[in-house]
Amino acid sequence: MSFRTVYIIVYIGVLGFLVYLALRPVTELHSGGAVETSRFVAIERAERVMQDFGLDSYPSYTPLVRRQQRTYLYEDLIDSLGKGTNRNPLALNRSGVPLSGWSVMYLQPYESVQTISGDQSLFDEYGLASVSFDRQMRVRSFRAHPENAAALFTADSLNAALDKVLQASGFNPDQFELLPDSQMVVVLERPVSMVPRENSEYTVTYVRRGSVSRLPERVHITYHPDIVSADDSDHEVLSPAIRVTRVFSSYTVLDLDVPVESDLSLSRIIVLFVSMLILTVLLVVVAVRLIFRGQVIWGRSLIIAGSVTVLLLVYRYLTMHYTYYPLLTPGIAGLDMLFYMAGAVVSGIFAGLAYLIWDAYARRQNHEQVPHMDALWEMNFFQRKIGKAILAAYAYAGLALGMWSLGLYASGSVYSIYDDGTGFSSVGSLFPVLTNLVNSLAYVPMVGYAFFGAVLSIMRVYIRNTIVLTVAGSSVTAVLLGFGISFVSVSGGILSGWFAFFLLSVPLVLAYRYYGILTTSIGLWIVFLVTRTGAFMGSEDPIIMTQGWILTGLLLLPFACGVVLHHFGREDLLAAGYVPEYEQKLKSQLRIEREFQIAKESQFAMMPKSSPDLEHVDVKGFFIPSFEVGGDFYDHILIKDQHGRPAELMLTVVDVSGKAMKAALTAIFTSGLLLSNARETGKDPAEVLTGINPILHSRTDAQSFITCLLARYEIQTQILHFVNAGHCQPVLKRGNQTRFISSENPRLPLGIRSEVPYKTTHLQLQSGDTLLLYSDGLPEARSKTGQLYEFDRVIRVLNSMNTQSMSAEAICEYFKQEVLDFSDYELADDMTLLVMKV
């Protein structure tokens, strides 16, 4: 890809970012509602509220500080009021509707491990009071535990006491007016009245005067009327008082005081469970197959698994250390970390298996960015192609954000940071930037290698068409991204959420298809951080705004590195030549197999390709190795006289000790010696073997030897001259009698001693004779039960044949099929047979 093409892709990505920014006011819950202040300011404000409400004398209670995202409020507003220019997140946040805000719950420390979520259950069992704020840090809601505390307000009148409550909540009483009795809220099925009744609970409602912006429409105060006494110097004074149990400021009619729980509905939980179960089973099955095949890089997979595990544990510590852990004893907090460690280890194994699968399939499918990843593992960063991969990641990430925003806009959905019931965790941590960074670094390997690397590589095996693969892959990853390991929560139904994530997945799938895992993973990381940075940018708090700028800098840092690498990086990416150990073994095995194939071809090439066309002699042979190659060979060579007429037929069968390649090489070497020494007319076989024996003795090791039967048949006289060097005795069938043919001593195999005086045996053959030369693989063939074929059976089988009417080739084929059937096609040794009929 050319320099100009890379930047064209970058420009498309910039256009996608611009679309994302343009649609952000209507697609992001935090648009126009950046985090207004830090957790420390939220704690200070909560302490002032507790002091004003008279609840500051409970030192045993610890504040639980969290950032709430009220997606449910936005959904209720849209469902009831419909969409409009003034009903998007930006407009609602600017009008003061608290779509997000700080929540502080004062709880007693508890010493039991339980699910760290669910406001209501924690408050009911351990709570003193709970206070949440709107974006102006006014009281959004206040609850006092009915059994543990009640805020007492005294004044000259009941109305004055209620005004104190408004002031303590951060509101100016002059900006609200009390609803008349007929408009008051009904509580406990009793009409609310301003007249105190003993043991009664009442709720009064204040409404906003005029159209003051950023004020709630109504403020509801629930209280118990009371009378307190105070002594002066002359007599007791009775004053009206109220014990406040709840304050709630509503910004719309549908804004209700409900406990905030997890965003996950039952249907989403089912989709999450089913999708992740199917994916996990798939990864385990495929990974086990690769492990048994030895196609794994254990070192890298273990590093991925360990890194994800550690990052998840660090993330847990950062998000819980300043939220829930102060409520727990050190032992219980440690036990929680231990339980979470089990989940982190499982997630790490999940990521490690996904990497293992991606690596094996990517190398098999020749993915473009496999060398890029190898270079990164080898710390060889300064590469031009790595720079191009980074720039492409920004382009595809921008396109993904733009298309995702269009999908959210089309379906009327908004996104918020994923909330598992513990709130917007990273903002509440001590180091929000570090928390977000750690979270992203743990998220990307799990999602990148699993959802894209493993899943798309497996799908690519079965789907070759790029368009079909893109659509199918995007459909699957949309389910996994939206409902599996999700990084955001999307309002609306499952189908609308899937559609938005489908559009997000398409560019990332294309990035994986045309670039690879590095571009896709960096693109995921960019999308992850971009969706979190918006909640920090635009804040009036300098600490929060600084966090936003740091996140923005982190987002731009890889881009700057990509530009530098693309302009000045080296071009030797492929020169590294990293080859995994299993591929080295595979290549070595393929090389060995190729060598075996060459040896096999060479071995069969040195054997006769056809039989000599003689009038009174019919000769045929075959060789079957027990392995790819073997140590046997046979040959028959027609030797002509000085007039060019057939004079002699040289026959030989050789068996080298051992099997496979070593024996085959020795057999080839022996064949060359025999051919070079036995072609002369009238050459004595004993002279030939006596001459080559010293050479074989010097060229073979002490454990190797060669048995050989070398014969010279005179065609005119029908005399067979042969010498047997430790080989199987030839078999002769004459008429109805079949017998072994003995030979002169010595009969030592070749290569045993350096000097052996072999002697030739002479045998007069007759017309109709059948001569059988063979190696020990024939009589030593074994059946499945271990029974030997044996020498005597060779005699019996040959004797039972009607050799007079059979050709040498037919006799060979009969013996071949006989022995193969007997051994069930599993030969214990190489088998060679040479038949000559006179």
JOGIDA-V565475 format. One record per backbone hydrogen bond with DSSP energy under -1.0 kcal/mol. CO is the residue of the C=O (numbers start at 0). NH is the residue of the N-H. E is the energy in kcal/mol with one decimal. If there is no record, write none. Layout:
# JOGIDA-V565475
co: {CO | CO}
nh: {NH | NH}
e: {E | E}
This chain:
# JOGIDA-V565475
co: {1 | 2 | 3 | 4 | 5 | 6 | 7 | 8 | 9 | 10 | 11 | 12 | 13 | 14 | 15 | 16 | 17 | 18 | 22 | 23 | 23 | 24 | 26 | 27 | 29 | 37 | 38 | 39 | 40 | 41 | 42 | 43 | 44 | 45 | 46 | 47 | 48 | 49 | 50 | 57 | 61 | 63 | 65 | 66 | 67 | 68 | 69 | 70 | 71 | 72 | 73 | 74 | 75 | 76 | 77 | 83 | 87 | 88 | 89 | 90 | 91 | 96 | 98 | 100 | 101 | 102 | 103 | 104 | 105 | 106 | 114 | 117 | 118 | 119 | 120 | 121 | 122 | 125 | 127 | 128 | 129 | 130 | 131 | 131 | 133 | 137 | 139 | 140 | 141 | 142 | 144 | 150 | 152 | 156 | 157 | 158 | 159 | 160 | 161 | 162 | 163 | 164 | 165 | 166 | 168 | 171 | 172 | 174 | 176 | 179 | 180 | 186 | 189 | 196 | 201 | 203 | 204 | 205 | 206 | 216 | 217 | 218 | 219 | 220 | 221 | 221 | 222 | 223 | 225 | 227 | 229 | 234 | 236 | 238 | 239 | 240 | 241 | 242 | 243 | 244 | 245 | 246 | 247 | 249 | 249 | 251 | 253 | 255 | 264 | 265 | 266 | 267 | 268 | 269 | 270 | 271 | 272 | 273 | 274 | 275 | 276 | 277 | 278 | 279 | 280 | 281 | 282 | 283 | 284 | 285 | 286 | 287 | 288 | 289 | 296 | 297 | 298 | 299 | 300 | 301 | 302 | 303 | 304 | 305 | 306 | 307 | 308 | 309 | 310 | 311 | 312 | 313 | 314 | 315 | 316 | 319 | 319 | 323 | 324 | 326 | 328 | 329 | 330 | 331 | 332 | 333 | 334 | 335 | 336 | 337 | 338 | 339 | 340 | 341 | 342 | 343 | 344 | 345 | 346 | 347 | 348 | 349 | 350 | 351 | 352 | 353 | 354 | 355 | 356 | 357 | 358 | 359 | 360 | 361 | 366 | 368 | 369 | 370 | 371 | 372 | 373 | 374 | 375 | 380 | 381 | 382 | 383 | 384 | 385 | 386 | 387 | 388 | 389 | 390 | 391 | 392 | 393 | 394 | 395 | 396 | 397 | 398 | 399 | 400 | 401 | 402 | 403 | 404 | 405 | 406 | 407 | 413 | 414 | 415 | 418 | 422 | 430 | 431 | 432 | 433 | 434 | 435 | 436 | 437 | 438 | 439 | 442 | 443 | 444 | 445 | 446 | 446 | 447 | 448 | 449 | 451 | 452 | 453 | 454 | 455 | 458 | 464 | 465 | 466 | 467 | 468 | 469 | 470 | 471 | 472 | 473 | 474 | 475 | 476 | 477 | 478 | 479 | 483 | 486 | 488 | 492 | 493 | 494 | 495 | 496 | 497 | 498 | 499 | 500 | 501 | 504 | 505 | 506 | 507 | 508 | 509 | 510 | 510 | 515 | 516 | 517 | 518 | 519 | 520 | 521 | 522 | 523 | 524 | 525 | 526 | 528 | 529 | 532 | 532 | 534 | 535 | 540 | 541 | 542 | 543 | 544 | 545 | 546 | 547 | 548 | 549 | 550 | 551 | 552 | 555 | 556 | 557 | 558 | 559 | 560 | 561 | 562 | 563 | 564 | 569 | 579 | 580 | 581 | 582 | 583 | 584 | 585 | 586 | 587 | 588 | 589 | 590 | 591 | 592 | 593 | 594 | 595 | 596 | 597 | 598 | 599 | 600 | 601 | 611 | 617 | 619 | 621 | 623 | 630 | 632 | 634 | 636 | 638 | 638 | 640 | 644 | 646 | 647 | 648 | 649 | 650 | 651 | 652 | 653 | 654 | 658 | 659 | 660 | 661 | 662 | 663 | 664 | 665 | 666 | 667 | 668 | 669 | 670 | 671 | 673 | 679 | 683 | 684 | 685 | 686 | 687 | 688 | 691 | 692 | 693 | 694 | 695 | 700 | 704 | 705 | 706 | 707 | 708 | 709 | 710 | 711 | 712 | 713 | 717 | 718 | 719 | 720 | 721 | 722 | 724 | 729 | 730 | 731 | 732 | 733 | 736 | 738 | 748 | 749 | 755 | 760 | 762 | 765 | 768 | 769 | 770 | 771 | 772 | 774 | 775 | 777 | 778 | 780 | 782 | 786 | 790 | 791 | 792 | 793 | 794 | 795 | 800 | 801 | 806 | 807 | 808 | 809 | 810 | 811 | 812 | 813 | 814 | 815 | 816 | 817 | 818 | 819 | 822 | 830 | 831 | 832 | 833 | 834 | 835 | 836}
nh: {5 | 6 | 7 | 8 | 9 | 10 | 11 | 12 | 13 | 14 | 15 | 16 | 17 | 18 | 19 | 20 | 21 | 22 | 25 | 26 | 27 | 89 | 414 | 30 | 32 | 41 | 42 | 43 | 44 | 45 | 46 | 47 | 48 | 49 | 50 | 51 | 52 | 54 | 53 | 60 | 106 | 104 | 102 | 423 | 100 | 70 | 73 | 74 | 75 | 76 | 77 | 78 | 79 | 80 | 81 | 86 | 91 | 92 | 93 | 94 | 96 | 98 | 69 | 67 | 132 | 65 | 130 | 63 | 127 | 61 | 116 | 121 | 122 | 123 | 124 | 125 | 126 | 107 | 144 | 105 | 142 | 103 | 139 | 140 | 136 | 133 | 248 | 131 | 246 | 129 | 148 | 243 | 241 | 160 | 161 | 162 | 163 | 164 | 165 | 166 | 167 | 168 | 170 | 169 | 138 | 174 | 175 | 208 | 206 | 182 | 183 | 189 | 186 | 199 | 222 | 220 | 178 | 218 | 176 | 207 | 249 | 205 | 247 | 203 | 244 | 245 | 201 | 242 | 240 | 238 | 236 | 231 | 229 | 227 | 154 | 225 | 152 | 223 | 150 | 143 | 221 | 141 | 219 | 216 | 217 | 254 | 255 | 257 | 268 | 269 | 270 | 271 | 272 | 273 | 274 | 275 | 276 | 277 | 278 | 279 | 280 | 281 | 282 | 283 | 284 | 285 | 286 | 287 | 288 | 289 | 290 | 291 | 292 | 294 | 300 | 301 | 302 | 303 | 304 | 305 | 306 | 307 | 308 | 309 | 310 | 311 | 312 | 313 | 314 | 315 | 316 | 317 | 318 | 319 | 320 | 322 | 324 | 326 | 327 | 109 | 332 | 333 | 334 | 335 | 336 | 337 | 338 | 339 | 340 | 341 | 342 | 343 | 344 | 345 | 346 | 347 | 348 | 349 | 350 | 351 | 352 | 353 | 354 | 355 | 356 | 357 | 358 | 359 | 360 | 361 | 362 | 363 | 364 | 366 | 369 | 372 | 373 | 374 | 375 | 376 | 377 | 379 | 378 | 382 | 569 | 386 | 387 | 388 | 389 | 390 | 391 | 392 | 393 | 394 | 395 | 396 | 397 | 398 | 399 | 400 | 401 | 402 | 403 | 404 | 405 | 406 | 407 | 408 | 409 | 410 | 412 | 490 | 28 | 488 | 262 | 424 | 434 | 435 | 436 | 437 | 438 | 439 | 440 | 441 | 442 | 443 | 446 | 447 | 448 | 449 | 450 | 451 | 452 | 453 | 454 | 455 | 456 | 457 | 458 | 459 | 462 | 468 | 469 | 470 | 471 | 472 | 473 | 474 | 475 | 476 | 477 | 478 | 479 | 480 | 481 | 482 | 483 | 485 | 417 | 415 | 496 | 497 | 498 | 499 | 500 | 501 | 502 | 503 | 504 | 505 | 508 | 509 | 510 | 511 | 512 | 513 | 514 | 515 | 519 | 520 | 521 | 522 | 523 | 524 | 525 | 526 | 527 | 528 | 529 | 530 | 532 | 533 | 535 | 536 | 34 | 538 | 544 | 545 | 546 | 547 | 548 | 549 | 550 | 551 | 552 | 553 | 554 | 555 | 556 | 559 | 560 | 561 | 562 | 563 | 564 | 565 | 566 | 567 | 568 | 383 | 583 | 584 | 585 | 586 | 587 | 588 | 589 | 590 | 591 | 592 | 593 | 594 | 595 | 596 | 597 | 598 | 599 | 600 | 601 | 602 | 603 | 604 | 605 | 613 | 836 | 834 | 832 | 830 | 655 | 653 | 651 | 649 | 646 | 647 | 643 | 640 | 714 | 638 | 712 | 636 | 710 | 634 | 708 | 632 | 706 | 662 | 663 | 664 | 665 | 666 | 667 | 668 | 669 | 670 | 671 | 672 | 673 | 674 | 675 | 677 | 682 | 687 | 688 | 689 | 690 | 691 | 692 | 695 | 696 | 697 | 698 | 699 | 703 | 656 | 749 | 654 | 724 | 652 | 722 | 650 | 720 | 648 | 717 | 764 | 713 | 762 | 711 | 760 | 709 | 707 | 740 | 771 | 738 | 769 | 736 | 733 | 731 | 751 | 705 | 757 | 721 | 719 | 768 | 837 | 732 | 835 | 730 | 833 | 777 | 779 | 780 | 789 | 788 | 785 | 782 | 794 | 795 | 796 | 797 | 798 | 799 | 802 | 804 | 810 | 811 | 812 | 813 | 814 | 815 | 816 | 817 | 818 | 819 | 820 | 821 | 822 | 824 | 825 | 623 | 774 | 621 | 772 | 619 | 770 | 617}
e: {-1.8 | -1.5 | -1.7 | -2.0 | -1.8 | -2.2 | -1.9 | -2.0 | -2.4 | -2.2 | -2.0 | -2.3 | -2.3 | -2.1 | -2.3 | -2.7 | -2.5 | -2.1 | -1.5 | -1.0 | -2.2 | -2.1 | -3.0 | -1.6 | -2.7 | -1.8 | -2.1 | -2.1 | -2.6 | -2.3 | -2.4 | -1.8 | -2.1 | -2.6 | -2.1 | -2.8 | -2.3 | -3.7 | -1.2 | -1.6 | -2.4 | -2.1 | -2.7 | -3.0 | -2.0 | -1.2 | -1.4 | -2.6 | -2.4 | -2.2 | -2.5 | -2.7 | -1.7 | -3.2 | -1.9 | -1.6 | -2.7 | -2.7 | -2.3 | -1.8 | -2.1 | -2.1 | -3.4 | -3.1 | -2.6 | -2.5 | -3.1 | -2.6 | -2.6 | -3.3 | -1.9 | -1.6 | -2.8 | -2.7 | -1.5 | -2.8 | -1.8 | -2.3 | -2.7 | -3.1 | -2.8 | -3.3 | -3.3 | -1.5 | -1.7 | -2.3 | -2.7 | -2.4 | -2.4 | -2.6 | -2.4 | -3.0 | -2.3 | -1.9 | -2.2 | -2.1 | -1.7 | -1.5 | -1.9 | -2.5 | -2.8 | -1.5 | -2.7 | -1.4 | -2.8 | -2.1 | -1.7 | -3.1 | -3.0 | -1.9 | -1.5 | -1.9 | -1.4 | -1.4 | -2.7 | -2.6 | -2.4 | -2.3 | -2.5 | -2.3 | -2.2 | -2.9 | -2.7 | -2.5 | -2.2 | -1.7 | -2.7 | -2.6 | -3.0 | -3.1 | -2.7 | -1.4 | -2.5 | -2.5 | -1.7 | -3.1 | -2.6 | -1.8 | -1.8 | -2.6 | -3.3 | -3.1 | -3.6 | -1.1 | -2.3 | -1.2 | -1.1 | -1.4 | -2.3 | -2.2 | -2.3 | -2.8 | -2.7 | -2.7 | -2.5 | -2.4 | -2.1 | -2.4 | -2.3 | -2.6 | -2.5 | -2.3 | -2.6 | -2.6 | -2.6 | -2.5 | -2.7 | -2.5 | -1.9 | -2.2 | -2.6 | -2.5 | -1.5 | -2.4 | -2.0 | -2.7 | -1.8 | -2.4 | -2.6 | -2.9 | -2.7 | -2.5 | -2.0 | -2.5 | -2.8 | -2.3 | -2.0 | -2.6 | -2.6 | -2.4 | -2.2 | -2.7 | -2.2 | -1.9 | -2.3 | -1.1 | -2.7 | -1.9 | -1.4 | -1.6 | -2.8 | -2.4 | -2.0 | -2.4 | -2.2 | -2.0 | -2.4 | -2.8 | -2.2 | -1.3 | -1.3 | -2.6 | -2.8 | -2.0 | -2.4 | -2.6 | -2.7 | -2.4 | -2.4 | -2.7 | -2.9 | -2.1 | -2.4 | -2.4 | -2.4 | -2.7 | -3.0 | -1.9 | -2.5 | -3.2 | -1.9 | -1.7 | -2.5 | -2.5 | -1.2 | -2.1 | -2.3 | -2.4 | -2.1 | -2.5 | -1.8 | -3.6 | -1.6 | -2.9 | -2.0 | -1.7 | -2.0 | -2.1 | -2.1 | -2.4 | -2.4 | -1.7 | -1.7 | -1.9 | -2.8 | -2.5 | -2.5 | -2.3 | -2.5 | -2.7 | -2.4 | -2.6 | -2.6 | -2.4 | -2.0 | -2.2 | -2.6 | -2.8 | -2.6 | -1.8 | -2.4 | -2.7 | -2.6 | -3.0 | -1.0 | -1.7 | -2.6 | -2.7 | -2.5 | -2.8 | -2.4 | -2.4 | -2.4 | -1.7 | -2.1 | -2.6 | -2.5 | -3.5 | -1.7 | -1.2 | -1.5 | -1.1 | -2.9 | -3.0 | -2.1 | -1.4 | -1.1 | -2.3 | -2.5 | -1.9 | -2.4 | -2.6 | -2.5 | -2.4 | -2.9 | -2.9 | -2.3 | -2.1 | -2.1 | -2.7 | -1.9 | -1.3 | -2.0 | -3.2 | -2.3 | -2.3 | -1.4 | -1.3 | -1.3 | -2.4 | -1.9 | -2.6 | -2.3 | -1.9 | -2.2 | -2.1 | -1.9 | -1.6 | -2.1 | -1.8 | -2.9 | -2.4 | -2.4 | -1.9 | -2.3 | -2.8 | -2.0 | -1.8 | -2.0 | -2.7 | -2.3 | -2.3 | -2.3 | -2.3 | -2.3 | -2.4 | -2.7 | -2.3 | -2.7 | -1.9 | -2.2 | -1.2 | -1.9 | -1.6 | -3.1 | -1.3 | -2.7 | -2.2 | -1.9 | -1.9 | -2.2 | -2.3 | -2.2 | -2.2 | -2.5 | -2.4 | -2.0 | -1.9 | -1.8 | -2.3 | -2.2 | -2.6 | -2.2 | -2.2 | -2.8 | -2.5 | -1.7 | -2.9 | -2.4 | -2.8 | -2.6 | -2.5 | -2.3 | -3.3 | -2.6 | -2.8 | -2.9 | -2.5 | -2.5 | -2.9 | -2.4 | -2.5 | -2.8 | -2.4 | -2.6 | -2.9 | -2.9 | -2.8 | -2.7 | -2.8 | -2.7 | -1.8 | -1.3 | -1.3 | -3.3 | -3.6 | -2.3 | -2.7 | -2.0 | -3.0 | -2.1 | -3.0 | -2.3 | -2.5 | -1.8 | -2.7 | -2.0 | -3.2 | -2.6 | -2.4 | -3.4 | -2.1 | -2.3 | -1.8 | -2.8 | -1.1 | -2.4 | -2.7 | -1.8 | -2.3 | -2.5 | -2.2 | -2.6 | -2.5 | -1.9 | -1.7 | -2.5 | -2.5 | -1.9 | -1.8 | -1.5 | -1.8 | -2.4 | -2.6 | -1.7 | -1.9 | -1.8 | -2.1 | -2.5 | -1.8 | -1.5 | -1.1 | -1.5 | -2.5 | -3.1 | -2.7 | -3.5 | -1.8 | -2.2 | -2.8 | -2.7 | -2.3 | -2.0 | -2.8 | -2.7 | -2.5 | -3.4 | -3.6 | -2.0 | -1.5 | -2.3 | -3.1 | -2.3 | -2.2 | -1.9 | -2.8 | -3.0 | -1.2 | -2.3 | -1.6 | -2.9 | -3.6 | -2.0 | -2.6 | -2.8 | -2.4 | -2.3 | -3.5 | -1.7 | -1.8 | -1.1 | -3.4 | -2.1 | -1.6 | -2.2 | -1.6 | -2.4 | -3.0 | -2.3 | -2.4 | -1.8 | -1.5 | -1.4 | -2.2 | -2.2 | -2.5 | -2.2 | -2.2 | -2.6 | -2.4 | -2.4 | -2.6 | -2.4 | -2.5 | -1.9 | -2.5 | -2.6 | -1.1 | -3.0 | -1.9 | -2.2 | -3.1 | -2.4 | -3.2 | -2.5}
